[in-house]
Each structure stands twice: as structure tokens, then as C-alpha cells.
Amino acid sequence: MMKKQGAGGQPLPPQQQQQQQRPPQPAPAQAKKPAAIVLSQIPNISSKVLNLTSIREQSKRELGEALDILKGGKALVMDPKVIGLLNLIVDPQFLNSHGAERNYELKTGKLETNSSNIIYIIRPKIKYMHIIKEHIQRHLDEGLKKTYAIVYIPRSTILAQRVLEEEGVAGNIEATYELPLDIVPFDEDVLSLELPSAYKEFLLEGDRTSLFYVAKSLMKLQSMFGTIPLVKGKGQCSRLVMDLITRMRKEMGEESTVPPEIDSLILIDRDVDLITPMCTQLTYEEEINETNPTDMAYVYSGYAPLSCRLVQQAIRPGGWKAIEETLRLLPGPTFEEIQPLPQGATTNVKSDRKPITLVYFIGGVTFAEISALRFLSRQDQANRDFIIITTKLINGDTLVDNLVEKLEDD
């Protein structure tokens, strides 16, 4: 083998020989455009208990109206949690039918898109307003002509609008829209408002806004599935929500005369049972056939969630009256009320189904509690189906993290 030689015919050092033998390196790649995101397949929520697809269809109609605030093709820029929400409601074909050309996750830096119309679908956080300002300013600096709109979930805030005004880009926003997305179906028996701060806002800040949305969600469900005759509740938030519902019904005047499909409602505050979210779920619902449990305690290998024990007692003969002394030891008031049916409404005469109880966890529900109630509904002595609705699906980590949320997250 011939060696490489340098000046004067001397052999090159081994290191230089290796450098000359290396193939030419490709030029540095140019910065890539932000990758478009693809929404996942929406979950199947077909149920023999309640037709929850009607809830999703209403959300789809409202989202379609929001997307149509800018005509023609458009790019959708969404904050990460909104992407998760839309995954539960619509598929890519639906977005395409309303002009969506590409979908992007909201990030700092330049937004490179060929679309002339840009719709931001975001929660009204201050940090998102600054990112939008950065996008708009870069487009202006480069002489790009774009049309912008913002869809706020669930609503706009004065503070968010003020930030855009102070940043000098409020005049560049062609249109805004408020999209409640108040009830999001997660499964055939699980609904969520996706309000992660509901518990913190009431407990630490005295803010009752989330309770208003809880009451509104119940009014919406009653307009779709009829007035719920029997309501039981435990906790201060539950009491306030029931008072709001009573007031809303009076202010509404004429109500839906749909026969009630839901027989009872149980409202439970999260702080009635703060132990359950902190427990580690050791045995999961998928293992039920192997463990052959005889009680709800299977979800924690011995511990049954207190919240679910309250539900279990509520549906038994005698209800909560049989445990009045125990209930007094738990925080907040206990109540039971009968909601009068609207004039002209008839009771549900379907005899081919089990009674349905709607269980509302105000402040969050854990997957273990969902598993426990599903197990309870399969027991012959329960003779009842449960639909679970909550302000947020949680575990111990997310509950604590939300309570100590850092300021920069706002």
C-alpha cells in the first residue's frame, strides 16, 4: 500500500493521512421548519347507558364555528394542552373540512408557514400572549402579510387582552372567539371540564368562577338528558354549586321537558377525600379477573377510596342517613334535595335499563376512583350504572403540582 507523502517526499503523519482519507462532509443542514402536528384518533364513546356522542357533536359544531372566523385555508397553532383536548373531540378530516392546512404546536421563535391565515387556539395564559406577539412581530419585520385570529378556551381575559395591547399587536388580531369546550368526553362513562385549577382557585384564592362552570355543565346535561330528580352532595363547593343550579333554573324560566334519563346526582368535593389521590394504585381494573375481588378495595390492594364508599352508601336503602355521624366528621355540609320536574315533563318509564347515577367530583377524580365505581356498577346489589364527571382527571402529583404552580406558568 502506498503511503501519502508531503512536501519533499516525506510521509505524512498518521493523523493527517486519516484527515485526507475522510470523504467530504456535507454542508450543514438549514434550520427546519417547525413540524406539523397530527391529531390522534378520537376515543370511542358509544355507550348503552347515555348517548354521550351528542355532547361531542355539540362541541364539534362550536369548534367548526370558531375555525370559520377566518375564511379560506389556515394554519392552526395550538398550545400543548389544547392539542390533547381536540384529540378527544375531532379528527384531522374535520379540521381539514374547515380549511386547516397544517397544525402547529405553539412555541417560541419564528412561525414558518405558507398559510396566509393563522388561528391560535389557546388558553388565555400571559406567556402565550408574548409568543403570539413574537410571531406577529417577526412576520412584520420580514414583510410577510398574514391575517391572525385567536380562539380562547374557555374564554378570553382582560389581562390577556391587555398584554396584546401593551405589546402593540392587538390591532393585528382580525377576530377573536371564545370556545367553552365545557364538557369533554374521555370515555363512554367519563366526562371532564378540564379545569385543572378549579380546586386551587376555590381553596387558596376564594375564586368561585370554576363552580359557575360546574353548575353550567350540569344545566347543559339536564337540558340534554332531563332534570335530575334527586341530588345528594357533600362539601362546601357542592353546596354552592347546588345553590347556583337552583338560581339558574329560576332565571331560565322555561325548561326542557325531556324525560329524565339520569335518576340521581351525587356531588362530592375533592377535600372530602384527599387521601385517595395520594395513594399508589397497586391493582388495576385490568387485573380484576385474576384477583377476583369481592370489594372496591381491589384498586389499592386493601384500601377502598372514601369517596367511592360515600357513593356506595348513597345508593343503599337508607342512604346517607345511616352514616350521619360519620359524615359530620368530614369537611363541608351534607345535603339531599329533590328537584321538581318542569311542567309537562314526564318521568322516565324505561324499564329495560338500570338506574343511572351521575357522580360529580369537584376538584378532580383519580383513575382508581373511576375503576372502583366501574367495579361497583358491575355488582348485582348495586343494580345501577354510573356516569362520572369531574373538573379534571388527576393523581397525587398533578394535584400537588397544581397547588404549588409556579408564577411563570401563568
Secondary structure, 3 states (H helix, E strand, C coil): CCCCECHHHCECCHHHHHHHHCCCCCCCCCCCCCCCCCCCCCCCCCCCCCCCHHHHHHHHHHHHHHHCCCCCCEEEEECHHHHHHHHCCCCHHHHHHCCEEEEEECCCCCCCCCCCEEEEEECCCHHHHHHHHHHHHHHHHCCCCCEEEEEECCCCCHHHHHHHHHCCCHHHEEEEEECCCCCEEEECCEEECCCCCHHHHHHHHCCCHHHHHHHHHHHHHHHHHCCCCEEEEECHHHHHHHHHHHHHHHHHCCCCCCCCCCCEEEEEEHHHCCCHHHCCCCCCHHHHHHHCCCCHHHHHCCCCCHHHHHHHHHCCCCHHHHHHHHHHCCCCCEEEEECCCCCCCCCCCCCCCCCEEEEEEECCECHHHHHHHHHHHCCCCCCCEEEEEECCECCHHHHHHHHCCCHHHC
